[in-house]
């Protein structure tokens, strides 16, 4: 019998040993800012094993070499797509949309000249439910919507999910919190039971591929009035969270706001922002001045 050149341990799944796993996590962290905790080991290994099979690589080492040195970066993007989680639905954590139309936008336009753009950034936007929810909330519930030039920017690191967002096709689960009235106004039913969002709304949102730790990707995001960044920072370590929050600080105009997920708190990350309570939610504001 041929001797194997490695020893499998219970905690070391086939194809990737402990040291290789550590090297991969460090590489993925440098590329994306995402850090995998120990309890994510099985999740990561399954997805890498799938990519090893799909690419015809003979081993993890061969696959990892390809990912690191492939000039096009195509396989790295495919791997990023497979590693990211995109579970969402329309009007998720709807109290923040209440705050947006009831408190945040009225505060934003107080300091703006009439006709100036109101810029809102949804990151990560996943399959589009959040930015579309923002747009519908503004159209339906903000009486100043027609008086302002509203720009909704939406970005994600996952190219596959961005394609789904741009397509704007949604199933019943994603629309579970959307009323029949809004469905008939903004969506068209498809024969298979899905719903297609109307082109006018779909085309009004600027979707783009963005890695939030890459300055080349984020430099165009400036003078943003409101950032929705919900359940992204939980995937970063402390250093990564601070770096991303500082990037958001630079992207926001003075007085701008950022909305985090319900399990996230800016006070644990940075003192750059001021907490503001609107209704049932706390959002964070960039001070109007450095004082």
C-alpha positions, 0 to 999 in steps of 0.5 A, spaced: 500 500 500 502 506 498 504 511 504 500 517 504 504 523 505 500 527 510 496 525 516 488 526 517 486 528 524 479 529 526 479 537 526 483 537 519 478 536 513 481 532 507 485 537 502 487 542 507 491 541 513 491 546 519 497 550 517 494 551 510 487 553 513 491 558 517 494 561 510 488 561 507 484 565 512 490 570 512 490 570 505 482 571 504 483 576 510 488 581 506 484 580 500 477 582 503 477 584 510 473 578 512 476 573 518 473 566 519 472 564 526 474 557 528 467 555 528 467 557 521 472 551 519 467 546 516 463 552 512 470 554 509 472 547 507 466 545 504 466 551 499 474 550 498 473 543 496 467 544 491 472 549 488 477 544 488 473 539 484 470 544 479 477 547 477 480 540 476 485 542 481 489 536 484 490 538 491 488 544 495 496 547 494 495 547 487 488 550 487 491 555 492 497 557 488 492 558 482 487 563 486 494 567 488 497 568 482 491 567 477 492 574 473 485 575 471 483 574 478 477 570 476 477 564 481 478 569 487 472 572 485 468 566 484 471 564 491 469 570 494 462 569 491 461 562 494 464 565 501 459 570 502 452 570 505 446 573 502 440 572 506 435 578 506 428 580 504 424 586 503 423 591 509 428 587 513 429 591 520 423 596 517 424 601 523 430 603 520 426 605 514 421 609 518 427 613 521 430 614 514 423 617 511 421 620 518 427 623 521 434 622 517 432 625 510 428 631 513 435 632 517 439 631 511 435 636 507 436 642 512 443 643 510 442 642 503 441 647 497 434 646 493 436 641 487 443 638 491 443 631 490 441 626 496 446 620 496 444 614 499 449 608 499 447 601 501 453 596 502 453 590 502 446 590 498 446 583 497 441 581 491 438 588 492 432 588 497 435 593 501 436 598 496 429 597 493 426 597 500 430 604 500 427 607 494 420 604 495 420 607 502 422 614 499 417 614 494 411 612 498 412 615 504 417 621 504 413 627 501 419 631 499 421 625 494 419 629 488 423 635 490 430 632 491 435 629 486 436 622 490 441 618 488 441 611 491 448 607 490 448 599 492 454 595 492 457 588 494 463 584 493 459 578 490 459 579 483 454 573 482 449 576 487 450 583 484 447 580 477 441 578 481 440 585 484 440 588 477 436 583 474 430 584 480 427 578 480 424 576 487 421 570 490 415 569 495 420 569 501 423 575 499 417 579 498 413 576 505 413 583 508 411 587 501 403 588 501 399 587 495 398 594 494 406 595 493 407 588 489 402 591 484 405 598 484 412 596 483 412 589 481 410 584 475 408 577 477 411 572 473 408 565 470 413 561 475 410 565 481 416 570 482 416 577 481 419 582 477 421 589 479 419 594 474 424 597 470 424 604 472 425 602 479 431 597 477 434 602 473 434 608 478 439 604 482 447 604 481 449 597 482 457 596 483 462 591 485 466 594 491 471 591 496 470 596 502 477 595 504 480 597 497 481 604 496 481 603 489 474 601 489 471 606 495 474 612 493 468 615 488 464 614 494 464 621 497 459 626 500 454 621 502 448 623 506 446 616 509 449 609 509 446 603 510 451 598 512 447 592 516 450 586 518 457 587 514 462 589 520 460 582 524 465 579 518 471 583 520 476 583 526 477 589 530 482 592 526 478 591 520 472 594 523 476 600 525 478 601 518 472 600 514 468 605 519 474 610 518 473 609 510 465 610 511 467 616 516 471 619 510 465 617 505 460 621 509 459 628 508 459 632 515 452 631 518 451 624 514 448 618 518 450 611 518 445 605 520 448 599 522 445 592 523 441 591 530 447 586 533 452 592 531 454 598 535 459 603 533 461 605 540 465 598 540 468 600 534 470 607 534 468 614 537 468 618 531 460 618 530 455 621 535 449 616 536 442 619 535 436 615 537 430 616 532 424 612 534 426 605 535 433 605 532 439 608 534 443 611 528 450 614 528 452 621 525 458 624 523 459 631 526 458 637 523 465 639 525 471 637 528 469 640 534 
